[in-house]
Amino acid sequence: MRRVGIFLLAVIALIAMTGPVSAQPKVTITGFVDNVTSWDKNMSVADINPGKASAKDKEWYARTRVRPDITAEVGTTKFVLGLEIDTTWGQTANQDTNVCLNAACPAAAGTQQRSGANGGFDLNTDVPGIIEIKWAYTEFDLPLIPMPTRIRLGGQPFEAQYKLAAYANGDFAGVHMTTQWAPMIKSNFTYAQLEESITGPRDNFIRGEDFAIIASVEITPFKGLDIRPIFSWANFIGPTNGASRQGRGGIGTGSANFQVCPGTAGPGTGNCNAANSISSVEDRFTVGIDSRWRFGAFSLDPTAFYQFGSRDQIVAFAPVNGNTSSLRLDAWFFDVRGGWQAGPLLLELAGVYTTGNRAKDRIDQNASRIKYYQPLSTDTSFYATWAEIWGLGIDYFNIIRSGAPGLNPGVAIGYDKYGLIRGGFRGSYALTPAFTVRAAANASWTAQPVDPSSVLTAGAGLTPCFGNTTANAQAACSAQNGVSQYLGSEINLGFQWRFAPNVAFDMVGSYMFAGNALSTHTATNPNTGVVANGRNPQDITALTARVRYSW
């Protein structure tokens, strides 16, 4: 019996050794830490007004960003938890975090943190409630489908196009699926849940059931060329996320313009009007092609999108006062970038064009189609790394007029409702493997002339025809077009020094010559409510240094 038992144990051990070996769990942490300091003049991050009346807008501050990703893997399955901490050096608000710690916090003066930060390291640096969860997703292979298919579930980054922030960028909650049909063909499908209505406004859940679908096919006819046709449908009910819809042309983003029904008028109930008891719905369709071509020392990245659909909105202007009207969407987006590299030298060019509305296209009176392009989300990253003032650069918290989303060039892409024309250049030269100098320049115009008599608020953007209160004056003003298209020209000069393993020091100086299209009759400071003259825009200056440790 003993010999039989030993034999059986030996057989079992042999079978175990020849069978599949269980994958071993593996946990890794990757990420970076940035320490940044910036000095800028007239960037208008907070007061959104580069006009002469606010030209004393100056700032010198420092901050820290910590961005670790914790990945737990077993075989090909993994879970990723992405965290983020953004703090200024020193307390900037009446408390050291943007999480309200007492009942008086929301109404208190000086509550806001520095743009981009969620807290400030005060004395002893005990800052509560500042860890953001960026990603929390599970990714795995799907064995039930004959074609290799990979699924990602949870809070995750967009992978919707090649070009950064051309349509969908940042993070979302939902599903992403990739299927490899052939060596040269791969399909992608994304479902993003933007807002959730739960049981609806009758139970005080006033958000709509907002979602977006993005489908694309990646085709590689030959090595070096990738072509990606894209289709997207975004559906919004009532107000939606500010990344997808910004206040532009005098139209805000709240329930006063985009109601949610059923419900009764008033806060917390969707502002549903009994005489107009249907929810405002927007169906936004985006189709186009994103592509990239690498051939020897050259690169070319052309992108073209067309946007169509409809949007319901309510305006307080006769004769449609209080009634829902439907506006058609009809917009184009073109972006072409190319480069040439010879050893340590890299030269690149960019050209951007988006359609826009004329000043007399009074979308705030339901009087025109919406002709400006609207990305689903850029995460403020459109044109990033190509600029320091008109796009996010070394200090990715600084961008002109960041407090007015409809005029923030990294968010809206176009300038309010007027569209965009931009030409850009950047170049770099590696003097040594550890030291690189770089330069960049760009010039921007609106696609349609801007009305400089507009009033600017962060919530509604540029409202044309200020001061024309009578019907005749409004009619006369609305028949006029804008007068200014030139937004400004920016130049940058900087370097990167990789002076230690995994550590880089970047420094850049920037100057922007302000154009007349930045002028407004008045601009309202979103932090204080103070209304100031917005005419005679002044030039912008910035100097930034950053130390980044990555692992």
Backbone torsions as a table, in degrees:
resi	resn	phi	psi	omega
1	MET	NA	-40.4	-178.9
2	ARG	-63.5	-40.0	-180.0
3	ARG	-67.0	-37.9	177.7
4	VAL	-62.7	-44.2	179.3
5	GLY	-60.8	-41.4	179.1
6	ILE	-64.8	-40.2	178.8
7	PHE	-62.3	-44.3	179.9
8	LEU	-63.4	-40.9	177.7
9	LEU	-62.3	-37.8	179.0
10	ALA	-66.4	-41.6	178.2
11	VAL	-63.1	-45.1	179.9
12	ILE	-61.4	-41.8	179.4
13	ALA	-63.9	-39.7	179.1
14	LEU	-64.9	-43.2	178.6
15	ILE	-62.7	-41.3	-179.4
16	ALA	-62.7	-38.3	-178.6
17	MET	-72.5	-30.6	-179.0
18	THR	-87.6	-13.1	179.8
19	GLY	-81.4	176.9	-179.3
20	PRO	-65.1	139.9	179.0
21	VAL	-92.1	129.9	179.3
22	SER	-63.7	137.9	178.6
23	ALA	-66.9	143.5	-178.7
24	GLN	-92.2	136.1	177.6
25	PRO	-62.8	145.6	178.7
26	LYS	-139.9	131.3	178.5
27	VAL	-120.7	127.5	178.0
28	THR	-129.4	154.8	176.6
29	ILE	-126.9	122.6	176.1
30	THR	-123.9	164.6	177.5
31	GLY	153.5	-160.2	179.4
32	PHE	-154.9	162.6	172.6
33	VAL	-128.9	125.5	177.3
34	ASP	-110.3	135.3	167.4
35	ASN	-120.5	118.3	-168.2
36	VAL	-125.9	141.7	168.7
37	THR	-133.9	139.6	-177.3
38	SER	-138.9	141.6	167.4
39	TRP	-117.8	131.5	178.2
40	ASP	-145.4	155.0	178.9
41	LYS	-129.9	123.5	175.3
42	ASN	68.0	25.6	177.2
43	MET	-67.5	-23.3	175.9
44	SER	60.4	36.2	176.8
45	VAL	-64.5	-44.2	-175.5
46	ALA	-94.9	-46.8	-173.3
47	ASP	-88.7	-6.1	177.8
48	ILE	52.1	25.4	-173.9
49	ASN	-133.6	99.6	176.4
50	PRO	-83.1	6.5	-179.8
51	GLY	-66.2	164.9	-175.1
52	LYS	-60.6	-32.1	-178.4
53	ALA	-64.6	-21.9	-179.8
54	SER	-117.4	21.6	-174.4
55	ALA	-69.8	-7.3	176.7
56	LYS	-81.9	7.6	178.8
57	ASP	-66.3	102.0	179.4
58	LYS	-130.4	154.3	-177.0
59	GLU	-156.5	140.4	166.3
60	TRP	-139.5	115.3	-175.5
61	TYR	-143.2	169.3	176.2
62	ALA	-136.7	157.2	-176.9
63	ARG	-156.8	169.4	177.5
64	THR	-132.3	135.7	169.4
65	ARG	-120.0	132.7	173.9
66	VAL	-117.5	126.2	-173.6
67	ARG	-137.5	77.6	178.3
68	PRO	-92.2	146.8	171.4
69	ASP	-117.8	122.8	178.7
70	ILE	-103.1	120.1	-175.9
71	THR	-117.6	124.3	176.1
72	ALA	-111.6	118.5	-173.9
73	GLU	-121.4	140.4	168.4
74	VAL	-133.4	105.6	-174.2
75	GLY	65.7	-127.2	179.9
76	THR	-94.1	-0.2	179.3
77	THR	-94.7	138.9	-179.6
78	LYS	-147.3	154.9	172.2
79	PHE	-120.6	134.5	-178.8
80	VAL	-122.7	127.7	173.8
81	LEU	-116.2	113.3	179.3
82	GLY	-104.1	129.2	-178.9
83	LEU	-119.6	157.8	179.6
84	GLU	-149.4	136.4	175.4
85	ILE	-129.1	127.2	178.2
86	ASP	-128.8	113.0	-178.0
87	THR	-136.4	141.5	171.4
88	THR	-81.0	161.6	172.5
89	TRP	-85.7	109.1	-176.9
90	GLY	101.4	147.3	179.7
91	GLN	-74.6	130.5	-177.5
92	THR	-109.7	-20.4	-177.0
93	ALA	-115.0	-176.5	179.8
94	ASN	-74.0	-3.7	167.5
95	GLN	-146.7	166.0	-169.7
96	ASP	-91.6	15.4	177.7
97	THR	-149.1	155.9	176.8
98	ASN	-84.7	2.3	171.9
99	VAL	-86.2	117.8	-176.9
100	CYS	-65.8	124.7	-176.4
101	LEU	-98.5	-4.2	178.1
102	ASN	-152.6	166.9	-173.9
103	ALA	-66.7	-27.5	-177.4
104	ALA	-80.1	-11.7	-173.0
105	CYS	-56.5	-49.5	-174.0
106	PRO	-60.9	-30.3	-177.0
107	ALA	-95.0	-4.6	-174.5
108	ALA	-75.9	146.8	175.5
109	ALA	-70.2	145.5	176.7
110	GLY	74.1	27.0	-178.0
111	THR	-75.9	-31.4	-170.4
112	GLN	-67.7	143.4	173.1
113	GLN	-86.7	171.6	175.3
114	ARG	-63.3	140.8	-177.5
115	SER	-52.4	126.4	-179.9
116	GLY	96.2	-23.0	-177.8
117	ALA	-97.0	154.9	175.4
118	ASN	-116.7	12.5	176.7
119	GLY	180.0	178.2	178.5
120	GLY	-139.0	132.0	175.4
121	PHE	-70.1	102.9	176.5
122	ASP	-88.7	-171.2	178.8
123	LEU	-61.7	126.5	-175.7
124	ASN	79.0	-5.2	167.6
125	THR	52.4	30.8	175.5
126	ASP	-88.7	88.3	-173.6
127	VAL	-108.3	112.8	-177.9
128	PRO	-85.3	153.6	167.4
129	GLY	65.2	37.3	-175.7
130	ILE	-116.3	1.7	179.2
131	ILE	-83.2	118.4	177.6
132	GLU	-93.5	139.8	171.6
133	ILE	-93.9	109.7	180.0
134	LYS	-86.0	-48.3	-178.2
135	TRP	-129.8	144.9	170.3
136	ALA	-155.2	87.1	-174.0
137	TYR	-137.0	156.7	174.1
138	THR	-113.7	136.8	-178.3
139	GLU	-129.6	132.9	-175.0
140	PHE	-155.2	160.9	173.8
141	ASP	-81.4	145.6	-179.9
142	LEU	-103.9	108.7	-172.9
143	PRO	-79.2	-13.9	-173.7
144	LEU	-80.0	-10.6	-179.0
145	ILE	-104.5	131.5	-176.4
146	PRO	-62.7	-31.2	177.7
147	MET	-83.3	141.1	178.7
148	PRO	-55.6	117.8	-174.6
149	THR	-131.9	135.8	-179.6
150	ARG	-125.4	136.0	-176.2
151	ILE	-116.7	142.3	173.3
152	ARG	-128.9	127.4	-177.2
153	LEU	-123.4	139.0	174.2
154	GLY	114.4	-160.2	177.6
155	GLY	-79.4	119.3	-166.6
156	GLN	-151.1	167.3	176.3
157	PRO	-82.7	149.8	173.3
158	PHE	-68.3	145.0	168.5
159	GLU	-134.7	63.5	-168.2
160	ALA	-98.7	-24.3	-178.0
161	GLN	-154.7	170.3	179.3
162	TYR	-77.6	-46.9	-174.2
163	LYS	-76.6	132.6	-176.3
164	LEU	-59.2	122.0	169.8
165	ALA	62.2	24.5	176.3
166	ALA	-71.2	-29.5	176.6
167	TYR	-140.5	-59.6	-177.4
168	ALA	-128.0	120.1	-179.1
169	ASN	-146.2	156.9	-178.0
170	GLY	104.2	-138.1	-171.3
171	ASP	-134.6	158.2	-179.7
172	PHE	-157.2	166.5	173.4
173	ALA	-107.5	128.7	-179.4
174	GLY	160.7	-144.0	-173.5
175	VAL	-128.1	137.9	171.3
176	HIS	-130.8	130.6	-177.6
177	MET	-130.2	133.2	178.1
178	THR	-124.3	131.2	179.6
179	THR	-126.9	129.0	178.2
180	GLN	-95.0	101.2	-176.0
181	TRP	-81.3	-31.0	180.0
182	ALA	-158.6	165.9	-179.4
183	PRO	-54.8	-26.9	-176.2
184	MET	-110.4	4.9	-176.7
185	ILE	-133.8	127.1	177.9
186	LYS	-139.2	136.2	178.4
187	SER	-108.3	151.4	178.9
188	ASN	-132.2	137.7	176.5
189	PHE	-136.0	130.5	179.9
190	THR	-127.5	131.6	169.7
191	TYR	-117.4	119.7	-178.3
192	ALA	-115.6	121.9	175.1
193	GLN	-90.3	110.1	-174.2
194	LEU	-87.6	-41.7	176.9
195	GLU	-143.0	158.7	-175.9
196	GLU	-132.2	126.3	-175.8
197	SER	-86.9	-9.6	-177.1
198	ILE	51.4	-114.9	179.4
199	THR	-100.3	3.8	171.0
200	GLY	98.5	177.4	-174.0
201	PRO	-65.7	-21.4	177.4
202	ARG	-62.2	-25.7	177.8
203	ASP	-106.9	21.0	176.2
204	ASN	73.1	18.3	169.9
205	PHE	-96.1	98.0	-168.7
206	ILE	-94.5	0.3	177.0
207	ARG	-79.4	150.5	177.2
208	GLY	-84.6	172.8	177.3
209	GLU	-88.8	69.6	-172.7
210	ASP	-83.9	137.1	179.6
211	PHE	-150.9	166.8	174.8
212	ALA	-141.4	142.5	175.1
213	ILE	-118.8	131.5	177.4
214	ILE	-128.7	122.5	179.0
215	ALA	-124.4	139.1	179.2
216	SER	-150.3	158.4	175.0
217	VAL	-126.3	126.5	177.3
218	GLU	-98.3	121.7	-177.3
219	ILE	-119.3	129.6	178.0
220	THR	-119.2	89.6	-178.1
221	PRO	-61.6	-35.8	176.0
222	PHE	-155.4	164.0	-175.2
223	LYS	-58.9	128.3	178.0
224	GLY	104.4	-19.2	-179.4
225	LEU	-115.6	122.9	175.8
226	ASP	-123.1	128.5	179.6
227	ILE	-121.7	131.5	-173.8
228	ARG	-132.1	90.4	170.8
229	PRO	-65.7	139.1	-173.8
230	ILE	-131.7	139.1	171.2
231	PHE	-131.1	137.1	177.7
232	SER	-140.8	142.4	172.1
233	TRP	-127.0	121.0	176.2
234	ALA	-115.3	131.0	-178.8
235	ASN	-121.3	121.3	-178.6
236	PHE	-120.8	136.1	175.7
237	ILE	-118.0	116.7	-177.0
238	GLY	70.1	-152.1	176.2
239	PRO	-62.5	152.2	177.9
240	THR	-136.2	-176.6	-177.1
241	ASN	-62.3	141.6	-178.3
242	GLY	-66.4	-15.9	175.3
243	ALA	-72.2	-26.2	-176.9
244	SER	-97.0	-27.0	-179.6
245	ARG	-140.8	124.3	178.6
246	GLN	-114.5	157.4	174.2
247	GLY	-69.5	120.1	-178.7
248	ARG	-143.0	146.6	172.7
249	GLY	63.5	20.7	179.1
250	GLY	94.2	1.3	178.4
251	ILE	-104.0	124.5	177.6
252	GLY	-79.1	-169.8	-176.3
253	THR	-120.9	2.6	-175.6
254	GLY	-88.8	-173.4	-176.2
255	SER	-71.9	-12.9	174.0
256	ALA	-63.6	-31.0	177.9
257	ASN	-104.7	-23.4	-177.0
258	PHE	-134.7	91.3	-173.0
259	GLN	-84.2	157.8	175.7
260	VAL	-119.9	126.9	-179.3
261	CYS	-126.2	156.9	5.5
262	PRO	-79.6	170.2	-179.3
263	GLY	157.2	-176.1	176.4
264	THR	-119.9	156.7	-177.8
265	ALA	-61.8	142.6	177.1
266	GLY	131.5	168.1	-179.3
267	PRO	-61.5	143.3	175.5
268	GLY	78.2	4.6	-179.0
269	THR	-126.9	15.8	176.3
270	GLY	81.8	1.9	177.9
271	ASN	58.1	34.8	-176.5
272	CYS	-69.5	128.3	-179.1
273	ASN	-92.1	123.2	-176.6
274	ALA	-59.0	-32.4	-179.8
275	ALA	-79.9	-5.7	-173.4
276	ASN	-146.3	57.5	-162.5
277	SER	-86.5	50.5	171.7
278	ILE	-127.2	144.9	179.5
279	SER	-70.9	148.2	173.8
280	SER	-76.8	126.6	-175.5
281	VAL	-122.1	136.7	172.4
282	GLU	-121.9	127.0	171.6
283	ASP	-113.3	111.7	-175.6
284	ARG	-115.1	117.4	180.0
285	PHE	-109.1	135.9	179.3
286	THR	-131.0	126.1	178.8
287	VAL	-131.1	151.4	178.5
288	GLY	166.2	-166.6	-177.2
289	ILE	-135.2	131.9	169.4
290	ASP	-114.2	140.3	-175.6
291	SER	-151.2	163.7	176.5
292	ARG	-149.7	141.1	-176.6
293	TRP	-135.4	124.4	177.1
294	ARG	-117.4	120.0	179.8
295	PHE	-140.6	102.9	-178.0
296	GLY	63.4	-126.5	-178.3
297	ALA	-83.3	-3.0	-174.1
298	PHE	-104.8	153.5	172.7
299	SER	-139.4	147.8	178.7
300	LEU	-145.1	127.1	-176.9
301	ASP	-128.8	85.9	177.5
302	PRO	-91.2	142.4	178.6
303	THR	-136.9	136.9	177.2
304	ALA	-142.8	127.5	178.1
305	PHE	-130.5	144.7	170.5
306	TYR	-120.0	137.6	-176.0
307	GLN	-122.0	131.8	179.9
308	PHE	-145.6	171.5	-178.9
309	GLY	139.3	-150.5	-178.9
310	SER	-151.5	156.7	178.6
311	ARG	-141.1	126.4	174.2
312	ASP	-86.5	137.8	177.2
313	GLN	-152.8	157.9	-179.9
314	ILE	-117.9	133.8	178.1
315	VAL	-127.6	153.4	178.9
316	ALA	-96.6	62.4	-178.1
317	PHE	-144.8	125.9	178.9
318	ALA	-65.0	145.5	7.8
319	PRO	-94.2	7.0	-176.6
320	VAL	-101.7	16.0	-175.1
321	ASN	-53.4	120.6	175.6
322	GLY	80.5	-1.9	-179.1
323	ASN	-106.4	147.4	179.0
324	THR	-78.1	131.0	172.7
325	SER	-123.5	152.3	-179.2
326	SER	-109.1	125.0	178.7
327	LEU	-107.0	137.1	178.2
328	ARG	-80.0	147.6	173.6
329	LEU	-99.6	135.7	-176.1
330	ASP	-157.3	87.3	-171.8
331	ALA	-141.0	152.1	178.0
332	TRP	-123.5	150.6	175.3
333	PHE	-137.3	127.7	176.7
334	PHE	-130.4	136.4	178.7
335	ASP	-147.6	119.1	179.7
336	VAL	-125.1	126.5	177.6
337	ARG	-132.7	142.9	-178.7
338	GLY	-146.3	160.5	-178.5
339	GLY	-151.5	166.1	177.5
340	TRP	-143.2	131.8	-178.2
341	GLN	-126.0	134.0	175.8
342	ALA	-133.4	98.5	-178.2
343	GLY	61.4	-122.1	-177.2
344	PRO	-81.2	-4.0	-176.9
345	LEU	-98.7	129.0	175.9
346	LEU	-129.0	124.4	177.9
347	LEU	-122.8	135.2	-176.9
348	GLU	-139.2	147.6	177.1
349	LEU	-125.7	151.6	178.2
350	ALA	-138.5	142.3	172.8
351	GLY	-135.9	129.4	-176.3
352	VAL	-129.7	136.7	174.6
353	TYR	-142.8	129.2	170.2
354	THR	-130.4	142.8	177.8
355	THR	-70.0	164.7	-179.9
356	GLY	-154.1	171.5	176.9
357	ASN	-90.3	150.5	171.7
358	ARG	-75.7	162.6	178.6
359	ALA	-59.4	-36.2	-177.7
360	LYS	-82.6	-0.9	171.8
361	ASP	-81.2	90.5	-170.8
362	ARG	-83.1	79.8	176.9
363	ILE	-65.5	-22.2	176.5
364	ASP	-74.1	-4.5	175.0
365	GLN	-120.3	17.5	-178.4
366	ASN	56.8	37.2	-170.3
367	ALA	-110.3	14.7	-178.2
368	SER	-160.8	167.0	167.3
369	ARG	-72.2	158.8	173.6
370	ILE	-92.1	109.3	-173.0
371	LYS	-104.9	3.5	179.3
372	TYR	-97.0	144.3	-177.5
373	TYR	-75.5	139.5	-178.4
374	GLN	-128.3	108.6	175.3
375	PRO	-69.7	157.8	175.3
376	LEU	-67.9	-44.9	175.2
377	SER	-167.9	130.5	174.8
378	THR	-103.9	-14.1	-171.5
379	ASP	53.6	35.6	179.1
380	THR	61.2	26.4	-170.8
381	SER	-112.5	6.2	178.3
382	PHE	-65.4	133.7	-179.5
383	TYR	66.6	15.9	178.9
384	ALA	-62.9	146.6	-178.1
385	THR	74.4	-6.2	175.4
386	TRP	-97.2	-10.2	-175.3
387	ALA	-152.6	169.5	175.6
388	GLU	-121.1	-16.0	-180.0
389	ILE	-116.9	-45.4	177.9
390	TRP	-87.7	0.5	175.9
391	GLY	-158.7	163.8	179.9
392	LEU	-72.0	133.5	-179.2
393	GLY	-126.5	-133.2	-178.9
394	ILE	-60.2	-44.5	170.3
395	ASP	-97.0	96.0	-174.2
396	TYR	-81.9	16.0	167.4
397	PHE	-99.7	-10.2	-175.9
398	ASN	-104.5	124.8	173.9
399	ILE	-160.7	143.7	-174.3
400	ILE	-59.0	134.3	176.3
401	ARG	53.1	42.5	-178.5
402	SER	-65.8	-21.6	179.9
403	GLY	-77.0	-6.9	176.5
404	ALA	-117.0	93.1	-171.0
405	PRO	-53.8	-36.2	-178.4
406	GLY	-71.3	-14.5	177.0
407	LEU	-114.2	-1.1	177.5
408	ASN	-75.0	113.4	-172.7
409	PRO	-66.8	-21.7	177.3
410	GLY	-80.5	-19.4	-178.2
411	VAL	-98.8	-54.5	-172.3
412	ALA	-85.4	-18.1	-173.1
413	ILE	67.7	-64.1	174.6
414	GLY	-80.3	169.6	-179.4
415	TYR	-95.7	104.7	-175.5
416	ASP	51.8	-128.6	-178.2
417	LYS	-94.9	4.7	-167.1
418	TYR	-94.4	-0.8	178.3
419	GLY	78.1	-169.0	-174.0
420	LEU	-153.8	140.6	166.7
421	ILE	-128.6	125.8	-178.4
422	ARG	-143.6	138.6	169.7
423	GLY	-120.5	136.9	-176.5
424	GLY	-141.7	158.7	177.7
425	PHE	-141.1	145.3	167.2
426	ARG	-148.9	149.1	-179.8
427	GLY	-149.1	153.5	178.0
428	SER	-144.0	152.5	178.6
429	TYR	-140.8	123.2	-179.6
430	ALA	-86.7	101.8	178.7
431	LEU	-67.0	-36.5	172.8
432	THR	-140.2	169.3	177.1
433	PRO	-58.8	-19.4	-176.7
434	ALA	-108.5	-5.3	-174.2
435	PHE	-135.5	120.8	-177.4
436	THR	-127.3	131.6	173.8
437	VAL	-101.1	151.1	-177.5
438	ARG	-146.8	156.6	177.2
439	ALA	-145.7	153.5	178.5
440	ALA	-151.0	154.2	177.2
441	ALA	-152.8	150.9	175.8
442	ASN	-154.4	158.0	173.6
443	ALA	-135.8	138.0	-173.6
444	SER	-130.2	142.2	173.9
445	TRP	-134.5	161.2	169.3
446	THR	-86.1	152.4	178.3
447	ALA	-70.0	-30.6	177.3
448	GLN	-125.4	145.7	-178.1
449	PRO	-61.2	142.3	-178.1
450	VAL	-90.6	143.7	173.6
451	ASP	-83.9	109.0	-177.6
452	PRO	-73.9	-5.5	176.5
453	SER	-88.7	6.7	-179.5
454	SER	-70.0	155.0	170.9
455	VAL	-104.7	141.4	-175.7
456	LEU	-111.2	126.6	168.2
457	THR	-129.1	150.7	-178.8
458	ALA	-63.1	-34.9	-175.0
459	GLY	-78.0	-28.1	-174.6
460	ALA	-122.0	-3.0	-179.2
461	GLY	73.6	-142.5	-176.7
462	LEU	-94.3	115.2	175.4
463	THR	-97.4	116.4	-175.3
464	PRO	-71.0	166.6	168.0
465	CYS	62.9	49.7	178.9
466	PHE	-63.4	139.0	172.5
467	GLY	84.3	-5.1	178.9
468	ASN	-92.8	83.8	-171.8
469	THR	-87.7	-27.1	-179.6
470	THR	-80.0	158.9	-178.4
471	ALA	-62.0	-41.0	-179.6
472	ASN	-66.2	-41.8	-179.9
473	ALA	-65.8	-39.3	178.2
474	GLN	-64.0	-42.7	-179.6
475	ALA	-63.8	-41.7	179.9
476	ALA	-66.0	-43.2	180.0
477	CYS	-66.1	-42.6	-177.3
478	SER	-66.3	-19.2	178.3
479	ALA	-82.9	-9.1	-178.0
480	GLN	-94.1	151.3	174.7
481	ASN	-97.2	171.4	177.7
482	GLY	-71.8	178.1	-175.0
483	VAL	-125.8	-13.1	-173.5
484	SER	-128.8	137.1	176.6
485	GLN	-121.2	-24.6	-173.1
486	TYR	-77.1	118.0	-179.8
487	LEU	-90.5	-35.6	178.4
488	GLY	147.3	169.7	179.3
489	SER	-128.0	139.1	-175.0
490	GLU	-123.8	141.1	173.7
491	ILE	-128.8	143.1	-179.1
492	ASN	-135.3	144.9	175.7
493	LEU	-143.0	127.5	-177.0
494	GLY	-159.6	-173.3	179.4
495	PHE	-152.5	162.8	171.5
496	GLN	-129.4	132.4	179.7
497	TRP	-123.6	113.5	178.5
498	ARG	-92.9	84.4	-167.1
499	PHE	-89.1	-7.8	178.3
500	ALA	-151.0	160.6	179.1
501	PRO	-56.3	124.7	176.6
502	ASN	67.3	14.9	179.7
503	VAL	-124.0	131.5	-179.9
504	ALA	-131.3	138.2	175.4
505	PHE	-111.0	119.8	177.9
506	ASP	-112.5	142.3	174.4
507	MET	-143.6	138.4	-177.6
508	VAL	-149.7	141.6	172.5
509	GLY	-114.2	141.5	-174.4
510	SER	-135.8	146.5	175.5
511	TYR	-142.9	134.9	178.0
512	MET	-124.0	126.5	174.4
513	PHE	-84.5	112.7	-173.0
514	ALA	-74.0	140.1	177.8
515	GLY	-99.9	163.4	-176.4
516	ASN	-68.6	-20.4	180.0
517	ALA	-67.9	-14.3	175.8
518	LEU	-76.7	-9.9	-175.1
519	SER	-72.0	142.1	172.8
520	THR	-137.7	158.3	176.6
521	HIS	-62.7	-50.2	174.6
522	THR	-143.0	161.4	173.0
523	ALA	-136.8	134.5	-179.2
524	THR	-99.3	121.9	178.8
525	ASN	-65.9	117.4	-176.6
526	PRO	-68.3	-18.0	-179.6
527	ASN	-87.8	-31.1	-175.2
528	THR	-116.7	-19.6	-174.9
529	GLY	80.3	2.5	-179.5
530	VAL	-74.3	132.1	179.3
531	VAL	-98.8	126.4	-177.3
532	ALA	-130.2	157.6	175.7
533	ASN	-62.2	130.9	-178.3
534	GLY	-107.7	12.8	-176.8
535	ARG	-83.2	168.5	177.2
536	ASN	55.9	64.8	-179.0
537	PRO	-61.0	141.2	-177.0
538	GLN	-104.3	158.6	179.8
539	ASP	-66.5	161.7	-176.3
540	ILE	-122.0	138.5	180.0
541	THR	-129.0	143.5	177.7
542	ALA	-150.9	147.1	175.8
543	LEU	-139.3	125.8	-173.0
544	THR	-134.1	142.2	173.1
545	ALA	-132.1	143.6	-178.3
546	ARG	-145.6	137.7	170.2
547	VAL	-113.1	122.5	-179.6
548	ARG	-118.4	127.7	171.0
549	TYR	-111.5	123.4	-178.8
550	SER	-124.3	150.8	-179.3
551	TRP	-145.9	NA	NA
